[in-house]
Amino acid sequence: MQVFQSRFGQIEVDPDTIIHFPLGIPGFEDCKNYKLLHEDSEDPQVLWLQSLDDATVLFTLIEAERLGLNYMLTLSDEECACIDLNNAEDAKLFLILSRPEGSPISANTRAPLVINLQSRKGFQKLDVKADIVFRNT
């Protein structure tokens, strides 16, 4: 077990739960290993992707489907190989949230994080278009 000091205090990190970004995330290429954290609830809405390489790097995430976004991504053979993706159902899409000062929270819908839940590897897919799917609630 690895112990990590983050904004959330001291946390234990099981090596089997680390998410690896082989290429890093654009702008944070030196940060390749992350821990996905969430609020203590049965159905967490917001997630945090905490870098294990640099304690100051933290991304706030939301699952794309929670916002009613329907992505039809085409991944290259190289992208699939990068995250050991053999089955599309193993991929989960997350959006990075931000809140510029004085502005509402927004999601980066043009650059989702693609994470293979089986291999625990991911990358950021750039310049993507999403269709909005309206749900009756």
N, CA and C of each residue as an Amber inpcrd file, in Angstrom:
protein
   411
   0.8350000  -1.1900000   0.0000000   0.0000000   0.0000000   0.0000000
   0.8750000   1.2470000   0.0000000   0.4570000   2.2110000  -0.7290000
   1.1660000   3.4660000  -0.8430000   0.3460000   4.5240000  -0.1150000
   0.9940000   5.3890000   0.6050000   0.2890000   6.4680000   1.2870000
   0.6060000   7.7580000   0.5520000  -0.4020000   8.5690000   0.3090000
  -0.2410000   9.7670000  -0.4900000  -0.8460000  10.9560000   0.2340000
  -0.1550000  12.0640000   0.2300000  -0.6580000  13.2830000   0.8530000
  -1.3050000  14.1470000  -0.2360000  -2.5850000  14.3980000  -0.1050000
  -3.2910000  15.2080000  -1.0890000  -4.1000000  16.2780000  -0.3810000
  -4.8520000  17.0290000  -1.1320000  -5.7450000  18.0400000  -0.5510000
  -6.7840000  17.4190000   0.3620000  -6.9780000  16.1320000   0.1930000
  -7.9690000  15.4200000   0.9790000  -7.3640000  14.8340000   2.2450000
  -6.1240000  15.1840000   2.5100000  -5.4440000  14.6110000   3.6510000
  -4.6950000  13.3670000   3.2190000  -4.2730000  12.6230000   4.1800000
  -3.5100000  11.4170000   3.8940000  -4.4670000  10.3140000   3.4540000
  -4.1690000   9.7260000   2.3040000  -5.0010000   8.6410000   1.7910000
  -4.1190000   7.4430000   1.4710000  -4.6980000   6.2770000   1.5740000
  -4.0070000   5.0580000   1.1800000  -4.3770000   4.7740000  -0.2680000
  -3.3930000   4.3780000  -1.0250000  -3.6200000   4.0790000  -2.4310000
  -3.2430000   2.6290000  -2.6880000  -4.2320000   1.8560000  -3.0450000
  -4.0040000   0.4690000  -3.4340000  -3.4060000   0.4980000  -4.8430000
  -2.2330000  -0.0700000  -5.0510000  -1.6150000  -0.0390000  -6.3890000
  -2.5200000  -0.5980000  -7.4810000  -3.4450000  -1.4760000  -7.1270000
  -4.3560000  -2.0600000  -8.1170000  -5.4550000  -1.0910000  -8.5500000
  -5.5220000   0.0940000  -7.9380000  -6.5530000   1.0680000  -8.3030000
  -5.9820000   2.2940000  -9.0070000  -4.6910000   2.3040000  -9.2400000
  -4.0590000   3.4450000  -9.9030000  -4.4540000   3.4590000 -11.3740000
  -4.7970000   4.6360000 -11.8680000  -5.1060000   4.8170000 -13.2910000
  -3.8820000   5.4390000 -13.9370000  -3.3940000   4.7980000 -14.9870000
  -2.1730000   5.2340000 -15.6620000  -2.5170000   5.8930000 -17.0020000
  -1.9800000   7.0840000 -17.2090000  -2.1060000   7.7900000 -18.4790000
  -0.7300000   7.7130000 -19.1470000  -0.5210000   6.7490000 -20.0530000
   0.8070000   6.5550000 -20.6400000   1.3940000   7.8140000 -21.2700000
   0.5500000   8.6680000 -21.8240000   1.0200000   9.8980000 -22.4600000
   0.8500000  11.1140000 -21.5640000   0.3690000  10.9000000 -20.3640000
   0.0100000  12.0240000 -19.5060000  -1.2750000  12.6530000 -20.0220000
  -1.6190000  13.7870000 -19.4860000  -2.7590000  14.5830000 -19.9580000
  -2.1600000  15.8490000 -20.5470000  -2.6210000  16.2990000 -21.7280000
  -2.0150000  17.4820000 -22.3310000  -1.8650000  18.6310000 -21.3250000
  -0.6460000  19.1330000 -21.2580000  -0.3060000  20.1770000 -20.3020000
   0.2430000  19.6190000 -19.0050000   0.0510000  18.3190000 -18.7820000
   0.5100000  17.6440000 -17.5620000   1.1740000  16.3100000 -17.9390000
   2.0100000  16.3490000 -18.9620000   2.6030000  15.1310000 -19.5050000
   3.4740000  14.3790000 -18.5000000   4.0110000  15.0780000 -17.4980000
   4.8520000  14.4170000 -16.4980000   4.0320000  13.6810000 -15.4400000
   2.7530000  13.9370000 -15.3980000   1.8610000  13.2750000 -14.4330000
   1.1690000  12.1190000 -15.1500000   1.5740000  10.9240000 -14.8170000
   1.0480000   9.7560000 -15.5250000   0.2020000   8.8450000 -14.6450000
   0.3410000   8.9550000 -13.3420000  -0.3750000   8.0620000 -12.4270000
  -1.3500000   8.8550000 -11.5710000  -2.5860000   8.3490000 -11.4990000
  -3.6620000   9.0610000 -10.8150000  -4.4800000   8.1070000  -9.9560000
  -5.1390000   8.6910000  -9.0010000  -6.1140000   7.9780000  -8.1750000
  -7.4530000   8.6760000  -8.3700000  -8.4830000   7.9180000  -8.6670000
  -9.8240000   8.4610000  -8.8170000 -10.5030000   8.4330000  -7.4620000
 -10.8760000   9.6110000  -6.9750000 -11.5240000   9.7610000  -5.6800000
 -12.9530000  10.2260000  -5.8890000 -13.8090000   9.9630000  -4.9080000
 -15.1950000  10.4140000  -5.0150000 -15.7620000  10.6720000  -3.6380000
 -16.8760000  11.4050000  -3.6510000 -17.5590000  11.6730000  -2.3950000
 -18.0650000  10.3540000  -1.8120000 -18.2460000  10.3520000  -0.5150000
 -18.6790000   9.1380000   0.1660000 -20.1930000   9.0060000   0.0630000
 -20.6440000   8.5080000  -1.0880000 -22.0760000   8.2680000  -1.2980000
 -22.2250000   7.0780000  -2.2300000 -23.4310000   6.5410000  -2.2680000
 -23.6870000   5.3650000  -3.0850000 -23.6020000   5.6800000  -4.5850000
 -23.9770000   6.8910000  -4.9650000 -23.9820000   7.2920000  -6.3730000
 -23.2950000   8.6510000  -6.5080000 -21.9690000   8.6870000  -6.4240000
 -21.2700000   9.9840000  -6.4680000 -21.4600000  10.6770000  -7.8110000
 -21.6960000  11.9740000  -7.7500000 -21.8880000  12.7790000  -8.9580000
 -20.5600000  13.3180000  -9.4850000 -19.7590000  13.8160000  -8.5750000
 -18.4940000  14.4500000  -8.9350000 -17.3540000  13.5490000  -8.4850000
 -16.3410000  13.4670000  -9.3230000 -15.1590000  12.6640000  -9.0300000
 -13.9360000  13.5660000  -9.1020000 -12.8640000  13.1370000  -8.4540000
 -11.6240000  13.8910000  -8.5180000 -10.5210000  12.9550000  -8.9860000
  -9.7480000  13.4060000  -9.9580000  -8.6190000  12.6540000 -10.4790000
  -7.3610000  13.2970000  -9.9010000  -6.8240000  12.6700000  -8.8630000
  -5.6760000  13.1990000  -8.1340000  -4.3940000  12.5970000  -8.6940000
  -3.4770000  13.4600000  -9.1150000  -2.1830000  12.9810000  -9.5930000
  -1.3960000  12.3960000  -8.4320000  -0.7650000  11.2800000  -8.6720000
   0.1190000  10.6710000  -7.6810000   1.5660000  11.0840000  -7.9170000
   1.7960000  11.7690000  -9.0370000   3.1350000  12.2380000  -9.3750000
   3.3780000  13.6680000  -8.9230000   2.3010000  14.4360000  -8.7630000
   2.3970000  15.8300000  -8.3350000   1.1320000  16.1510000  -7.5350000
   1.2790000  16.2990000  -6.2270000   0.1230000  16.4980000  -5.3470000
  -0.6700000  17.7550000  -5.6620000  -0.0960000  18.6890000  -6.4220000
  -0.8150000  19.9260000  -6.7530000  -1.7300000  19.7680000  -7.9610000
  -1.6520000  18.6370000  -8.6470000  -2.4590000  18.4190000  -9.8530000
  -3.6850000  17.5870000  -9.4900000  -4.8360000  18.2080000  -9.6790000
  -6.1130000  17.5850000  -9.3640000  -7.1470000  18.0510000 -10.3770000
  -7.8780000  17.1150000 -10.9640000  -8.9330000  17.4400000 -11.9160000
 -10.2720000  17.0340000 -11.3220000 -11.2740000  17.8720000 -11.4980000
 -12.6380000  17.5510000 -11.0960000 -13.3310000  16.9870000 -12.3330000
 -13.9610000  15.8230000 -12.1770000 -14.5550000  15.1140000 -13.3140000
 -16.0220000  14.8150000 -13.0820000 -16.7000000  14.5690000 -14.2010000
 -18.0540000  14.0380000 -14.1840000 -18.1590000  13.0590000 -15.3460000
 -18.9390000  12.0090000 -15.1610000 -19.1560000  11.0600000 -16.2570000
 -19.9560000  11.7770000 -17.3430000 -19.5460000  11.6240000 -18.5970000
 -20.2030000  12.3050000 -19.7110000 -21.6890000  11.9850000 -19.7790000
 -22.0570000  10.7530000 -19.4920000 -23.4580000  10.3480000 -19.5920000
 -24.3390000  11.0700000 -18.5790000 -23.7620000  11.5280000 -17.4710000
 -24.5460000  12.2560000 -16.4620000 -25.0450000  13.5960000 -16.9930000
 -24.3590000  14.1160000 -17.9990000 -24.7640000  15.3860000 -18.5950000
 -25.6180000  15.1830000 -19.8360000 -25.9660000  13.9440000 -20.1350000
 -26.7990000  13.6540000 -21.2940000 -26.0510000  13.7850000 -22.6030000
 -24.7500000  13.5670000 -22.5780000 -23.9430000  13.6610000 -23.7950000
 -23.7360000  12.2780000 -24.3870000 -23.9530000  12.1770000 -25.6710000
 -23.8160000  10.9140000 -26.3810000 -22.6360000  11.0410000 -27.3430000
 -21.5360000  10.4170000 -26.9970000 -20.3490000  10.4650000 -27.8370000
 -20.2990000   9.2510000 -28.7470000 -19.9740000   9.4940000 -29.9920000
 -19.7150000   8.4250000 -30.9520000 -18.2580000   8.5890000 -31.3650000
 -17.3570000   8.0110000 -30.5670000 -15.9280000   8.1680000 -30.8020000
 -15.3910000   7.0800000 -31.7140000 -14.4760000   7.4760000 -32.5540000
 -13.7070000   6.5260000 -33.3190000 -12.2870000   6.6180000 -32.7900000
 -11.8190000   5.5200000 -32.2340000 -10.4640000   5.4880000 -31.7060000
  -9.5560000   4.7710000 -32.6990000  -8.3720000   5.3120000 -32.8700000
  -7.4040000   4.6790000 -33.7630000  -6.8540000   3.4200000 -33.1120000
  -6.2030000   2.6090000 -33.9130000  -5.5580000   1.4100000 -33.3760000
  -4.5180000   1.7920000 -32.3280000  -3.8090000   2.9000000 -32.5710000
  -2.7840000   3.3640000 -31.6270000  -3.4190000   3.7880000 -30.3010000
  -4.5610000   4.4820000 -30.3560000  -5.2470000   4.9080000 -29.1300000
  -5.7390000   3.7010000 -28.3390000  -6.3090000   2.7260000 -29.0380000
  -6.7720000   1.5020000 -28.3590000  -5.5960000   0.7530000 -27.7400000
  -4.4940000   0.6730000 -28.4570000  -3.3160000  -0.0150000 -27.9360000
  -2.7400000   0.7190000 -26.7290000  -2.7820000   2.0310000 -26.7560000
  -2.2430000   2.8510000 -25.6730000  -2.8990000   2.5210000 -24.3330000
  -4.2020000   2.2040000 -24.3650000  -4.9230000   1.9140000 -23.1160000
  -5.3800000   0.4560000 -23.0460000  -4.8130000  -0.3800000 -23.9160000
  -5.1440000  -1.8210000 -23.9530000  -6.6370000  -2.0580000 -24.0800000
  -7.2860000  -1.3000000 -24.9490000  -8.7370000  -1.4030000 -25.1200000
  -9.0690000  -2.3780000 -26.2380000  -9.7150000  -3.4770000 -25.8730000
 -10.1450000  -4.4810000 -26.8430000 -11.6580000  -4.5490000 -26.9580000
 -12.3550000  -3.9800000 -25.9790000 -13.8030000  -4.0620000 -25.9130000
 -14.3530000  -2.6680000 -25.5960000 -15.1750000  -2.1230000 -26.4740000
 -15.7000000  -0.7630000 -26.2990000 -16.4500000  -0.5920000 -24.9830000
 -17.0690000  -1.6540000 -24.4910000 -17.8340000  -1.5640000 -23.2420000
 -16.9420000  -1.3210000 -22.0250000 -15.6410000  -1.5530000 -22.1710000
 -14.7070000  -1.3260000 -21.0660000 -14.3110000   0.1410000 -20.9300000
 -14.6410000   0.9540000 -21.9380000 -14.2590000   2.3690000 -21.9310000
 -15.3300000   3.2190000 -21.2560000 -14.8790000   4.1600000 -20.4580000
 -15.7730000   5.1220000 -19.7940000 -15.2530000   6.5090000 -20.1220000
 -16.1760000   7.4250000 -20.4090000 -15.7980000   8.7920000 -20.7530000
 -16.0840000   9.7300000 -19.5920000 -15.1060000  10.5500000 -19.2770000
 -15.2190000  11.5400000 -18.2180000 -14.8970000  12.9110000 -18.7930000
 -15.5320000  13.9260000 -18.2400000 -15.2840000  15.3060000 -18.6550000
 -14.6380000  16.0600000 -17.5090000 -13.6810000  16.9050000 -17.8520000
 -13.0290000  17.7440000 -16.8510000 -13.8940000  18.9820000 -16.6360000
 -14.1970000  19.2570000 -15.3810000 -14.9830000  20.4240000 -15.0080000
 -14.0490000  21.5650000 -14.6250000 -14.4890000  22.7850000 -14.8960000
 -13.7340000  23.9540000 -14.4660000 -14.7060000  25.0560000 -14.0870000
 -14.1930000  25.9950000 -13.3360000 -15.0120000  27.1340000 -12.9340000
 -14.1270000  28.3760000 -12.9320000 -14.0340000  29.0150000 -14.0920000
 -13.2640000  30.2610000 -14.1310000 -13.8710000  31.2730000 -13.1640000
 -13.0270000  32.0790000 -12.5730000 -13.4900000  33.0350000 -11.5690000
 -14.6440000  33.8780000 -12.1110000 -15.7250000  33.9150000 -11.3430000
 -16.8960000  34.7020000 -11.7140000 -17.7860000  34.0550000 -12.7540000
 -17.5150000  32.8240000 -13.1120000 -18.2970000  32.1200000 -14.1350000
 -18.9130000  30.8580000 -13.5500000 -19.9450000  30.3530000 -14.2140000
 -20.5180000  29.0800000 -13.7530000 -19.5820000  27.9150000 -14.0810000
 -19.8600000  26.7800000 -13.4860000 -19.0870000  25.5700000 -13.7680000
 -19.3480000  25.1480000 -15.2070000 -18.2810000  24.7250000 -15.8890000
 -18.4340000  24.2400000 -17.2590000 -17.6600000  22.9400000 -17.4180000
 -18.0640000  22.1590000 -18.4050000 -17.4140000  20.8830000 -18.6990000
 -16.7290000  20.9780000 -20.0460000 -15.5350000  20.4470000 -20.1330000
 -14.8040000  20.4210000 -21.3920000 -15.3320000  19.2500000 -22.2250000
 -16.3500000  19.5340000 -23.0280000 -16.9960000  18.4900000 -23.8170000
 -16.2060000  18.1320000 -25.0690000 -15.2340000  18.9510000 -25.4330000
 -14.4580000  18.7150000 -26.6510000 -13.2230000  17.8500000 -26.4270000
 -12.9410000  17.5190000 -25.1560000 -11.7390000  16.7260000 -24.8730000
 -11.9860000  15.7680000 -23.7080000 -12.8190000  14.7510000 -23.9440000
 -13.1060000  13.8090000 -22.8470000 -11.8950000  12.9400000 -22.5100000
 -11.8710000  12.4970000 -21.2650000 -10.8940000  11.4920000 -20.8620000
 -11.5100000  10.1330000 -21.1690000 -10.7730000   9.2910000 -21.8460000
 -11.2090000   7.9360000 -22.1620000 -10.4190000   7.0100000 -21.2400000
 -11.1240000   6.2930000 -20.3840000 -10.4550000   5.4080000 -19.4380000
 -10.9620000   3.9810000 -19.6240000 -10.0290000   3.0840000 -19.8170000
 -10.3470000   1.6640000 -19.8820000 -10.4420000   1.1790000 -18.4460000
 -11.6410000   0.8270000 -18.0110000 -11.8580000   0.4120000 -16.6240000
 -11.1920000  -0.9190000 -16.2970000 -10.9270000  -1.7310000 -17.3130000
 -10.2940000  -3.0300000 -17.0800000  -8.7790000  -2.9000000 -16.8990000
  -8.1360000  -2.1520000 -17.7840000  -6.6760000  -2.0100000 -17.7040000
  -6.2640000  -0.8500000 -16.7950000  -7.2290000   0.0190000 -16.4650000
  -6.9810000   1.2290000 -15.6790000  -5.9500000   2.1190000 -16.3720000
  -6.1370000   2.2770000 -17.6830000  -5.2940000   3.1720000 -18.4760000
  -6.2020000   4.1570000 -19.1940000  -5.6860000   5.3680000 -19.4140000
  -6.5020000   6.3690000 -20.0650000  -5.6980000   7.3490000 -20.8950000
  -6.4280000   8.1660000 -21.6300000  -5.8430000   9.2650000 -22.3920000
  -6.9330000  10.3020000 -22.6190000  -6.5230000  11.4940000 -23.0500000
  -7.4870000  12.5440000 -23.3530000  -7.6380000  12.6290000 -24.8600000
  -8.8620000  12.4540000 -25.3280000  -9.1830000  12.5350000 -26.7590000
  -9.5100000  13.9850000 -27.0680000  -8.7570000  14.5850000 -27.9620000
  -8.9110000  16.0050000 -28.2530000  -9.7990000  16.2560000 -29.4640000
 -10.4340000  17.4260000 -29.4640000 -11.2330000  17.9330000 -30.5820000
 -12.3490000  16.9700000 -30.9970000 -13.2230000  16.6840000 -30.0460000
 -14.3230000  15.7410000 -30.2350000 -15.6390000  16.5100000 -30.2320000
 -16.5940000  16.0360000 -30.9900000 -17.9440000  16.6000000 -30.9570000
 -18.8640000  15.6130000 -30.2630000 -19.7680000  16.1420000 -29.4650000
 -20.7550000  15.2960000 -28.7780000 -22.1450000  15.7540000 -29.1670000
 -23.0590000  14.8070000 -29.2540000 -24.4660000  15.1390000 -29.4580000
 -25.1320000  15.1760000 -28.1010000 -26.0030000  16.1550000 -27.9070000
 -26.7280000  16.2430000 -26.6530000 -27.9670000  15.3710000 -26.7550000
 -28.1570000  14.5240000 -25.7710000 -29.3230000  13.6530000 -25.7100000
 -30.1950000  14.1510000 -24.5720000 -31.4040000  14.5500000 -24.8900000
 -32.3050000  15.0500000 -23.8550000 -33.0660000  13.8760000 -23.2590000
 -33.1020000  13.8370000 -21.9390000 -33.7930000  12.7760000 -21.2410000
 -35.0130000  13.3500000 -20.5440000 -36.0680000  12.5790000 -20.5160000
 -37.2490000  12.9760000 -19.7380000 -37.0100000  12.5490000 -18.3070000
 -37.0720000  13.5130000 -17.3780000 -36.8620000  13.1660000 -15.9710000
 -38.0500000  13.5800000 -15.1510000
